[in-house]
Amino acid sequence: MQRLVYASSAAVFGPPDSYGQESVADDVKLSPSTHYGVFKCCNEGNARVYFQDHGLSSIGLRPWTVYGVGRDFGMTSEPTRAIQALALGQTYHITYGGAQDLQYVDDVARTFIRCLEAPYRGAKSYNLRGTVIDLPGFHEALCAVEPAARHLITYGEQQIPIAYDLDDSALQRDLGPMPRTPLIDGIRQTLGHFRKLHAEGRLESSN
């Protein structure tokens, strides 16, 4: 049976203070605060109607900050660019602050593949979840992997206005288990890949 698995976004949710203290479930009211988030809501609605009218099953996945080699576009690519800068021995400033959910690119890719293979019928969108952490915590993780990050990498203070504490229990229940690489391991693997590319002369400046 035909099935579509597509990338929605955590941007379908509003600012963190729009929700209560508990992790945000898949099916809360969506209240995006950006044109990008509104566009993703439209995609999710179209997927639901395609299933309703044509029986085309689909799964929408809502990543937050995907990091790893190849993530080089958009504001939330900045943690990856910071790791790339470390590989090059360069300084880098992450322009935002606050908390985010960091999801290792290999985990995200494997989740997409799992959603194509697992038994499923319907049209639902699911939250992804990796490591929910603030920028000071991410910086400490960088320093644990590469102490030079202490003086090479800096970060801002402004929170991105998207809820970051997202509940992925429905995804794990319906289609899981899904992989979740510990942040330290993901940073170490990403830094190693970047250093290998640099040694091969295939890595440009991160700035």
N, C-alpha and C positions, 0 to 999 in steps of 0.2 A: 504494500500500500504506500502511496506517495505520502511524504512528510517533509515539512519545512522546519528547520531550526535556524533561528535568526537572532541577531544581536539587537536587543532593546537596550535599555540603560537605566541605571539607578537614578538618572535625571528625571524620571517620571515622578519622583517623590519631591516634596517641598523641603524647606529648611528643617534641620533637626528639631528645632523648638516647636514645630507644627504637630509633633507626635508626643506620646506619653513617654514614660520611663522604660517601657519594655521594648524589645527588638521589634522592628516594623515588619509586619506580615506582608505576604504577596498581595493580599486582596483588600488592603485599606484603600480609602479614597485617594486617587492620584491627584496631586496638586503641584505640577511642575512650575518652576519659577523662571524658566528660560524657554526660548523658541525651540532649542534643541530638544528639551524635555517634552514639549507639546508635540513636536514631530514624532517622537518615539511613542507617545500615547496614541497618536493616529495610526502608527504601524501596528500596535497591539490591537486596536479596534478593527482595523482592516483584516487582520489575521482571524479574529473571532468571527467576522461576517463571512469570510471565505469558507470557514468550516461550516457555518450555519447554512450557507447557500449551496456550497459545492462539495462538502464533505472532506475538504483538504485539512488534515491534521497539521498542527504547528506547535512549536515550543519557542517562546521568546525568553531569552536569558538576559538578566539585568546586571552587567558588570559595573563595578565602581572604578577603582584605580587598578588597571591591569599593568603589571610591570614585567620587564624582561627584554631580551634582545629583540629588536624589531618594533618595539613600542616607541615611536619617534614623532607622534603628531598629537596635538591637543594639550590643554593645560595639565591633565593628569598623566602626561608622559614625563613630567618633570622629575619624579623619583627615579625613573629609568635613566634620564639624562644625567642625574646626579651620580648614579653608579658608573655610567660611561665616563664621566669626568674623572672619577677616581681611577679608572683604568688608564687614563691619559695623564694623571698627575696634575689635573687642572682644577681651578676653583669653579664652584657652581652655586648659584643661589636659587633655591626653590621659592617661587614668588608668593605662595600661599602658606597658610598655617592651619591650625586646628586638627581635627581628627579626620580619618579616611579609612577605607577598607582596601587593603593591598592584596591583590590576587595575582599569583604567579602565572605567567603566560602559559606555561605547560599545563598547569591545572585547568585553566580555562579551555584550552584546546581539547583536552581529554574529556571535559564536561560536554562540550559540543558534540564530540563523537559519541559519547555515551547516550546522549539524548536522541541521536539518530538511530541507535541500535536497540535501545530498550523498548519493550512493548508499551505502546501508548496510542490513545485515540482521544482527540479533543483539540482545544486551542487555549492554552494557558500560558501565562508569563510567570517566570520564577525568579526570585532573588538569588544572586550568587553571594557567597561569603568566603572571605579569606582570613586575613589578620586585621582586625579593627584596632587601630593604633593612632596616636597623635603624632605630629611631626617631631617633637622632642624624642619620643620613643623610637621613631624610625631612624632619627639621627644617631641615637645610641646604638641601634642595631648595625648601622653602617660602620660606626667606630669599632664595634666588636669584631667585625669582619676585617676592616682595614683601618687601623688607628689614624692614618693620615686624614681620614674624613673629619677629624676634630677641627682641623684648621682649613680644610679645603671646601667643605660643604656647609652652607648656611641655609636658613629658611625664614619665611615670613610669619605673619600672625593671623591673617584673615581666613576665617573658616569658609570653605566652599559651601554655598547654601543648598546642600542636598543631604537628606538623611543618610547617615553612614552605618547605623547599627541595624542591619537588615537580617531578618530571620530566614534561613534557607532550609528549615526543617521540612517544608513541603517538597522541595526538590529532592532532598535526601530520601524522603519517604517514598515518593512516587517513581523516581528514576535512579536513585543512588545505589550504592554509595559513591560519592564524588570525592576526588582527591583534594587534599589540602596540605600543601608543602609548608612547613614552618618558615617564618619570615627569614630567619638567619640563613637557613639552607638556600632559600630562593635568592637572596642577595649574593651569597657566596657563589652559587652557580652562575648567576648573571655576570658578576664581576669576572669570573674565570672565562666565560665566553667572550666578553669584551677584550680581555687581555690577550686572548688567543687571536682575535681579529686584529688587534693592534700589532701584534708580533708579525702578522702576515701582511701588514700594510694596508688593511682594509677598513680601518676605523678613522673617521674624520672627527674634527673637533665637536664637542657636545654643545658648544655655545652658538 
